Amino acid sequence: MLAYQIHRLKETQRQQFRWAPHTPGVTIVKLKDYEAGPVIEAASPYALWLEIRESDNAIAVGDLIEVVGDLPGGELRILKYIGFEEARWYVPEPVQHATGDPVAVT
């Protein structure tokens, strides 16, 4: 069995997510929009969803599940209306500093 970390979408972002159009492919998510939830063991993402759907820990649309444990860079999935889809954390690009001599402006 795998262990899944649940990440709850903050309520301020949930309405925006609900009304956004569905986009196929990988969803890029920002860590600041989520709160860490419990870690639960299950055989698969759908087994996890079935196990907790009637509980207080039920996964809602927009929530994430992340595989935790021995696997480096655990798999991240987001629950959409059509099921679980691949997601990735947003990573800002490094700032490029200009090199060379400064140019005089006249």
Secondary structure, DSSP 8 states (H G I E B T S, - for coil): -EEEEEEEE-HHHHHHHHHS----S-EEE-GGGEEEEEEEEESSHHHHHHHHTTSTT---TT-EEEEESSSSS--EEEEETTEEEEEEE----------S------
